[in-house]
Amino acid sequence: MDKKRGIKIIINSSIIAIIISIYLLYLHYSDTSSFCDISKGLSCDIVNRSLYSEIFNIPISLLSILMFAFILIISIYIKNNKEFSGFNKKELINMIYYLMIFNLLFSLYLVYIEAFVLYSFCVLCTLLDIIILIILITIIRLKREK
């Protein structure tokens, strides 16, 4: 995979993830029902308003916005071949890689909670999980090209 294409995939995926996370944050505090509240087994509302949707009273969707915004900023620096706070391009790619590994593990924990504790899946959360996989696979391919 050529680096420009890979970075574009990461940038576009991050933008989509930020938009989804903003909507999930809105739903977290909103009294309205979401469009993805399909049934008891497929309900963004059940998952997004559960006890497990926050860490230390901070919504996971807010943390998601911050994380994907950080990845977006780093990716733009990589695309423009600039350093970010003293980190070079290779170090920034590694930073995204380790962030995505952590996020994948955390996502697996949340999928476990959805499946075996809440008995309900959030369609938008699942979409974010897929975006995490897309970014991780892309960054692995970029790391191999060195």
KEBAVEX-165792 format. One record per residue (C-alpha): x, y, z. Coordinates in steps of 0.2 Angstrom, whole numbers, padded with zeros to 4 digits, always signed. Layout:
<atoms>
XYZ ...
</atoms>
This chain:
<atoms>
+0000+0000+0000 +0007+0017-0004 +0009+0029+0011 -0002+0043+0004 -0016+0031+0001 -0014+0023+0018 -0014+0040+0027 -0029+0046+0017 -0038+0030+0023 -0033+0034+0041 -0038+0052+0040 -0055+0049+0032 -0059+0035+0044 -0054+0046+0059 -0066+0060+0052 -0080+0047+0051 -0077+0040+0068 -0077+0058+0076 -0094+0061+0068 -0101+0045+0074 -0094+0048+0092 -0101+0065+0092 -0118+0058+0088 -0116+0045+0102 -0111+0058+0114 -0126+0068+0110 -0137+0053+0112 -0128+0049+0129 -0135+0065+0136 -0151+0066+0126 -0169+0061+0131 -0173+0056+0113 -0171+0039+0105 -0159+0036+0092 -0162+0029+0074 -0152+0014+0078 -0163+0009+0093 -0170-0006+0083 -0174-0019+0096 -0169-0025+0113 -0154-0035+0105 -0149-0020+0093 -0150-0004+0103 -0138+0010+0104 -0149+0018+0118 -0147+0003+0129 -0128+0002+0127 -0124+0020+0126 -0134+0024+0142 -0128+0009+0152 -0117+0009+0167 -0103+0003+0156 -0104+0018+0144 -0093+0029+0156 -0076+0028+0164 -0075+0039+0180 -0091+0048+0174 -0083+0052+0157 -0093+0045+0143 -0083+0033+0132 -0090+0043+0117 -0081+0058+0123 -0065+0048+0125 -0067+0042+0107 -0069+0059+0100 -0053+0064+0108 -0043+0049+0103 -0049+0050+0085 -0046+0068+0084 -0028+0065+0090 -0026+0052+0077 -0032+0064+0064 -0020+0077+0069 -0005+0065+0069 -0010+0058+0052 -0011+0076+0045 +0007+0079+0051 +0012+0062+0044 +0004+0067+0027 +0013+0084+0027 +0029+0075+0032 +0031+0086+0047 +0036+0082+0065 +0024+0083+0079 +0030+0088+0096 +0048+0082+0091 +0041+0065+0085 +0046+0060+0067 +0035+0051+0055 +0041+0034+0060 +0037+0037+0078 +0020+0045+0074 +0016+0029+0064 +0021+0019+0079 +0010+0030+0091 -0005+0027+0080 -0001+0008+0080 +0000+0007+0099 -0016+0017+0101 -0025+0006+0089 -0019-0010+0098 -0025-0003+0115 -0042+0003+0107 -0044-0014+0099 -0042-0023+0116 -0054-0010+0124 -0066-0013+0110 -0066-0032+0113 -0070-0029+0131 -0085-0018+0126 -0091-0031+0114 -0090-0044+0128 -0100-0032+0139 -0113-0030+0125 -0115-0048+0122 -0114-0056+0139 -0119-0042+0151 -0131-0030+0142 -0137-0043+0129 -0139-0029+0117 -0127-0022+0103 -0125-0004+0098 -0124-0003+0079 -0114+0013+0079 -0102+0006+0092 -0099-0009+0081 -0096+0003+0066 -0083+0012+0077 -0075-0006+0081 -0074-0009+0062 -0066+0008+0060 -0053+0004+0073 -0049-0012+0063 -0048-0003+0047 -0035+0010+0054 -0025-0004+0063 -0024-0015+0047 -0019+0001+0037 -0006+0006+0050 +0001-0012+0050 +0003-0012+0031 +0011+0005+0032 +0024-0001+0045 +0028-0016+0034 +0032-0005+0019 +0047+0003+0027 
</atoms>
